[in-house]
Amino acid sequence: MHKTLLTLVALALTFTAQPAFAWGFYAHKKTAEIAEANLSASSRAQIRQLFKAEKLIGTPDCPLGNMREASVWADCVRRDRLRWGYTAAWHYQSHDICRPWDPANACRNGNCVSAQVERNAALLADKSLPAHVRLEALAWLVHFTGDMHMPLHSGSRADRGGNDVRAAYGIVGGRMNLHWLWDGPLAERAISEEADIARRYSDNERAAAEQGSIADWQKEAFDLSRSYVYPAAQEREACSEPLDRNQRAIIDNEEITDLAPLAREQVRKAGLRIAILIDRALAG
């Protein structure tokens, strides 16, 4: 019993200490592993050359020497607000889940996640640009494609994508919010339940992930937030009365079991689509 209590305390401290970065470092790095396993041989070779320009990026505290580092570089540099603070709005594109889907309304002057995915795919594809410019574009592309698949980076209820909703994960309360619950413990459980998630997928599986546009991929995440994330958090229909600041979203063990496969599929799709976008950019 004593050992169990110590374990629960350690878990709670872990959840309260983590920064509110998108999908946590663990999930982002897993999308990079999936992507790397599914890139073409040509793309892998070209990326290796781009990583040689790492020093020219000028972020020694935020390494950028491989795909795993590329997947979290955008969150790392955000800590330097003087230099990179302007990029904060690039990580999300929050739509009110109770209004008709209108992505343009949440994207002013290209300052949103889907616009930055498109922009950086184009920069990566431009072989007339210096290697370090294209390397930076690669890092943004890898990270933001992951961000775009996290449901609470697309759906919101005027609560900053769940950041203003207190939450409890199973029996672990801690100082957690709904956004971080999906970023951290739920994503980590979802990934860990499938030992070989970072593998080479079949041609049919990759073709299925390729269907649709970048806007379509984001709407998938929006639909998940409306159909599953908020109903589970509120214990009622998505667009019914929202939780107030004195209420806590309780995601119990049964709900965790139901939601984890949805989170896992988003991680899988994100990794495959990162590979798809890189292959498209580097083809020819």
Summary of the structure (lengths in Angstrom):
residues: 284
radius of gyration: 18.7
end to end distance: 61.3
largest distance: 63.2
contacts: 921
relative contact order: 0.17
helix: 64%
strand: 6%
